[in-house]
Amino acid sequence: MKVNLKCFADLAERYTCDYQVTTTMDMTEGSTVGKLMNASSIPREDVKIVFVNGKITGVEQPLSDGDRITLVPATGGM
């Protein structure tokens, strides 16, 4: 299945995802946000907020084909 990943702030600078253009990732059925982060080499401690299809979730959120995942780091006192 294919999912779409966006990263904000310093995550976009340090990893292979961007906030302007989504990165399409091939994932196996049953994958979670955490598995997506592992596949993208993004450490869990670098992410403060996870969105899936515009809703705040967590790293254990199961993914479905076509999902839009946005990762946000801690910024400005978060």
Secondary structure, DSSP 8 states (H G I E B T S, - for coil): -EEEEEE-THHHHHSS--SSS-EEEE--TT-BHHHHHHHTT--GGG-SEEEETTEEE-TT-B--TT-EEEEE---TT-
